[in-house]
């Protein structure tokens, strides 16, 4: 293989040039129904998940609230929250974005899209049955795998159709360049079924014995974040940033380094959730080392994105897609650098069992992934519906509500978590004192939930208008402001 | 790198390495561990549990106790778990042989429960605590698990399993009693069984400070 083809294979600017606009429209049209179905159901679950999270959060300060019924107890609402947002919202929105990107980048229309529509319906039935099962008391309390054994096969069958479809698209792509986003998507669509099947077989269907369960549990749970959501989020950022500002990715070599180092190191991270636990020391050490090595993929991607954006930051003023995507990309850097420090044993022992970890999870899954998905949807949905977003002011409200909400949430969880951890580490300090330290921050976190829910309601309304064809007719994209400078990508959202 | 097989191979091998290291290895190394025979009594460590305590694990899982309570005493000197009295020694793989599922936990919103059966052996204490945590600890933020209990009129004599010493606003009115259902009984049997204080050669107790 010639090095020249390697380099040029990453060139995003090649993509729009090689595709006539009517071909692009044809590809978009072929993805319309399945992708909109995934988006719509994802947004529904986002609302349900926000509500479940909000009630769970307020229970931390008001333990007597809704304590009469089994299904509203904290220990059921919390996993119901996690599973609705992981499988209902994040996975479904990621699948929608992933399928659309794959079709666009492989330059072929989606064939037999009815199969994907039925897969989307099955996926949502699986989530619904599973979450109701958790509320009914059928959870095994294995974190991230709470969906009962009778719900997961439905999800798995649905996923099989989706994953196979993505891989087939990649296999039959039009000859030419393979862009970095395609690598990430290809890998994610292969990794997820392997992860999900392994964890479900070894923990739910035929449980293995003893503490090995913990290792499999955290190998799975961390890799869902690292090898399913992260690649999809990065694939989206790698596509949206160059598209909106109209210039290619800064360095193709950095893209290669970032991808392969992520594949190698991230998959080994999981055991840092079990430092000090009942496992052979080398397993914990391997995960700590791999966690610290995450510095390489993270900084590589951060530099690559930053250098691409350099000189174009004013585009954040007018492009909703870019503003959400860049917020997500910057949060990815922060979340990963923070995650590295959290794996260092002496710091881990302070923060591990506290709200700090919950804050970290929301920094990764919300501030990074969810914001990146919002950004992608602002770009994709107008191309599927033939309408433009109804109101720039509403998009602005959406952005500021969720941005303030998530920053307040993770800020309060970090501060509260550190105080809680320091108090719990000191054997002379009573447990009550650690609780007194963290309680005011839990109030703040509870308030942040209202901001997020409000933001999600605004977004739901915007999306509903688009699907009902009540958005603006095409007379240019809905932007926050008039684009400044001679931006070649100004036609993008 | 436009070649599908090459990309597939890389994606496969990187992931397979972690699958072998973090899934296959612990399964082979820890998945067939046996309890340690106790020559003095003819029993074994960890000791087997009553059927009721085994059933209690399901109640523990269904109601998500794990989201606030860990079950692991971490090693010294990395943590202060032993000094804080969470247990006499570090918990090791053999301690979890009979657990299904294994509730290691990732949060300490409430205290660690590795040895709660040793700290609080009294079943009635656990029932009072689950029925209304604030009758036991007035600042507790644990939710009440009242839905596992029934308040009923005393028929003739008070039942044997009725909760004793319930005081304050949560006490039943005169002539009434609070009784646990089967799930509450199983859960308490499980909690009382949580004692990781038997000796294991691989985890010696550190000398008292």
HADDOCK unambig.tbl for C-alpha pairs under 7 A between the chains (distance, minus, plus):
assign (segid A and resid 6 and name CA) (segid B and resid 1 and name CA) 5.64 0.50 0.50
assign (segid A and resid 9 and name CA) (segid B and resid 2 and name CA) 6.98 0.50 0.50
assign (segid A and resid 60 and name CA) (segid B and resid 141 and name CA) 6.76 0.50 0.50
assign (segid A and resid 63 and name CA) (segid B and resid 141 and name CA) 5.40 0.50 0.50
assign (segid A and resid 63 and name CA) (segid B and resid 142 and name CA) 6.19 0.50 0.50
assign (segid A and resid 63 and name CA) (segid B and resid 143 and name CA) 4.98 0.50 0.50
assign (segid A and resid 64 and name CA) (segid B and resid 143 and name CA) 6.16 0.50 0.50
assign (segid A and resid 64 and name CA) (segid B and resid 144 and name CA) 6.99 0.50 0.50
assign (segid A and resid 67 and name CA) (segid B and resid 143 and name CA) 6.45 0.50 0.50
assign (segid A and resid 67 and name CA) (segid B and resid 144 and name CA) 6.10 0.50 0.50
assign (segid A and resid 68 and name CA) (segid B and resid 146 and name CA) 6.59 0.50 0.50
assign (segid A and resid 68 and name CA) (segid B and resid 147 and name CA) 6.07 0.50 0.50
assign (segid A and resid 69 and name CA) (segid B and resid 147 and name CA) 5.93 0.50 0.50
assign (segid A and resid 70 and name CA) (segid B and resid 147 and name CA) 6.02 0.50 0.50
assign (segid A and resid 75 and name CA) (segid B and resid 63 and name CA) 4.95 0.50 0.50
assign (segid A and resid 75 and name CA) (segid B and resid 64 and name CA) 3.77 0.50 0.50
assign (segid A and resid 75 and name CA) (segid B and resid 65 and name CA) 6.04 0.50 0.50
assign (segid A and resid 75 and name CA) (segid B and resid 67 and name CA) 6.49 0.50 0.50
assign (segid A and resid 76 and name CA) (segid B and resid 63 and name CA) 5.78 0.50 0.50
assign (segid A and resid 76 and name CA) (segid B and resid 64 and name CA) 5.93 0.50 0.50
assign (segid A and resid 137 and name CA) (segid B and resid 62 and name CA) 4.49 0.50 0.50
assign (segid A and resid 137 and name CA) (segid B and resid 63 and name CA) 6.57 0.50 0.50
assign (segid A and resid 138 and name CA) (segid B and resid 62 and name CA) 5.72 0.50 0.50
assign (segid A and resid 139 and name CA) (segid B and resid 61 and name CA) 6.31 0.50 0.50
assign (segid A and resid 139 and name CA) (segid B and resid 62 and name CA) 5.16 0.50 0.50
assign (segid A and resid 140 and name CA) (segid B and resid 61 and name CA) 5.09 0.50 0.50
assign (segid A and resid 140 and name CA) (segid B and resid 62 and name CA) 6.31 0.50 0.50
assign (segid A and resid 141 and name CA) (segid B and resid 61 and name CA) 4.83 0.50 0.50
assign (segid A and resid 141 and name CA) (segid B and resid 62 and name CA) 6.80 0.50 0.50
assign (segid A and resid 141 and name CA) (segid B and resid 64 and name CA) 5.94 0.50 0.50
assign (segid A and resid 141 and name CA) (segid B and resid 66 and name CA) 6.84 0.50 0.50
assign (segid A and resid 177 and name CA) (segid B and resid 2 and name CA) 6.88 0.50 0.50
assign (segid A and resid 178 and name CA) (segid B and resid 2 and name CA) 5.78 0.50 0.50
assign (segid A and resid 187 and name CA) (segid B and resid 11 and name CA) 6.02 0.50 0.50
assign (segid A and resid 208 and name CA) (segid B and resid 31 and name CA) 6.37 0.50 0.50
assign (segid A and resid 209 and name CA) (segid B and resid 31 and name CA) 5.04 0.50 0.50
assign (segid A and resid 209 and name CA) (segid B and resid 97 and name CA) 6.34 0.50 0.50
assign (segid A and resid 210 and name CA) (segid B and resid 31 and name CA) 6.43 0.50 0.50
assign (segid A and resid 210 and name CA) (segid B and resid 93 and name CA) 6.88 0.50 0.50
assign (segid A and resid 210 and name CA) (segid B and resid 96 and name CA) 4.94 0.50 0.50
assign (segid A and resid 210 and name CA) (segid B and resid 97 and name CA) 4.39 0.50 0.50
assign (segid A and resid 210 and name CA) (segid B and resid 98 and name CA) 6.74 0.50 0.50
assign (segid A and resid 210 and name CA) (segid B and resid 99 and name CA) 6.38 0.50 0.50
assign (segid A and resid 210 and name CA) (segid B and resid 102 and name CA) 6.46 0.50 0.50
assign (segid A and resid 211 and name CA) (segid B and resid 93 and name CA) 5.57 0.50 0.50
assign (segid A and resid 211 and name CA) (segid B and resid 96 and name CA) 5.76 0.50 0.50
assign (segid A and resid 211 and name CA) (segid B and resid 102 and name CA) 6.35 0.50 0.50
assign (segid A and resid 212 and name CA) (segid B and resid 26 and name CA) 5.27 0.50 0.50
assign (segid A and resid 212 and name CA) (segid B and resid 27 and name CA) 5.72 0.50 0.50
assign (segid A and resid 212 and name CA) (segid B and resid 30 and name CA) 5.96 0.50 0.50
assign (segid A and resid 212 and name CA) (segid B and resid 31 and name CA) 6.36 0.50 0.50
assign (segid A and resid 213 and name CA) (segid B and resid 102 and name CA) 6.56 0.50 0.50
assign (segid A and resid 214 and name CA) (segid B and resid 102 and name CA) 6.95 0.50 0.50
assign (segid A and resid 215 and name CA) (segid B and resid 22 and name CA) 6.22 0.50 0.50
assign (segid A and resid 215 and name CA) (segid B and resid 23 and name CA) 6.71 0.50 0.50
assign (segid A and resid 216 and name CA) (segid B and resid 22 and name CA) 6.71 0.50 0.50
assign (segid A and resid 216 and name CA) (segid B and resid 23 and name CA) 5.42 0.50 0.50
assign (segid A and resid 219 and name CA) (segid B and resid 22 and name CA) 6.52 0.50 0.50
assign (segid A and resid 263 and name CA) (segid B and resid 11 and name CA) 6.86 0.50 0.50
assign (segid A and resid 263 and name CA) (segid B and resid 14 and name CA) 5.98 0.50 0.50
assign (segid A and resid 263 and name CA) (segid B and resid 15 and name CA) 6.95 0.50 0.50
assign (segid A and resid 264 and name CA) (segid B and resid 14 and name CA) 4.99 0.50 0.50
assign (segid A and resid 264 and name CA) (segid B and resid 15 and name CA) 7.00 0.50 0.50
assign (segid A and resid 267 and name CA) (segid B and resid 15 and name CA) 6.10 0.50 0.50
assign (segid A and resid 267 and name CA) (segid B and resid 18 and name CA) 5.77 0.50 0.50
assign (segid A and resid 268 and name CA) (segid B and resid 18 and name CA) 5.33 0.50 0.50
assign (segid A and resid 276 and name CA) (segid B and resid 74 and name CA) 4.64 0.50 0.50
assign (segid A and resid 276 and name CA) (segid B and resid 75 and name CA) 5.31 0.50 0.50
assign (segid A and resid 277 and name CA) (segid B and resid 72 and name CA) 6.61 0.50 0.50
assign (segid A and resid 277 and name CA) (segid B and resid 74 and name CA) 5.68 0.50 0.50
assign (segid A and resid 278 and name CA) (segid B and resid 91 and name CA) 6.23 0.50 0.50
assign (segid A and resid 278 and name CA) (segid B and resid 92 and name CA) 4.29 0.50 0.50
assign (segid A and resid 278 and name CA) (segid B and resid 93 and name CA) 4.73 0.50 0.50
assign (segid A and resid 279 and name CA) (segid B and resid 93 and name CA) 6.36 0.50 0.50
assign (segid A and resid 346 and name CA) (segid B and resid 78 and name CA) 6.59 0.50 0.50
assign (segid A and resid 349 and name CA) (segid B and resid 78 and name CA) 6.82 0.50 0.50
assign (segid A and resid 349 and name CA) (segid B and resid 79 and name CA) 6.05 0.50 0.50
assign (segid A and resid 353 and name CA) (segid B and resid 106 and name CA) 5.54 0.50 0.50
assign (segid A and resid 353 and name CA) (segid B and resid 107 and name CA) 4.15 0.50 0.50
assign (segid A and resid 353 and name CA) (segid B and resid 108 and name CA) 5.03 0.50 0.50
assign (segid A and resid 354 and name CA) (segid B and resid 107 and name CA) 5.91 0.50 0.50
assign (segid A and resid 354 and name CA) (segid B and resid 108 and name CA) 6.25 0.50 0.50
assign (segid A and resid 354 and name CA) (segid B and resid 109 and name CA) 6.84 0.50 0.50
assign (segid A and resid 425 and name CA) (segid B and resid 80 and name CA) 6.19 0.50 0.50
assign (segid A and resid 427 and name CA) (segid B and resid 80 and name CA) 6.68 0.50 0.50
assign (segid A and resid 427 and name CA) (segid B and resid 83 and name CA) 6.36 0.50 0.50
assign (segid A and resid 427 and name CA) (segid B and resid 84 and name CA) 4.94 0.50 0.50
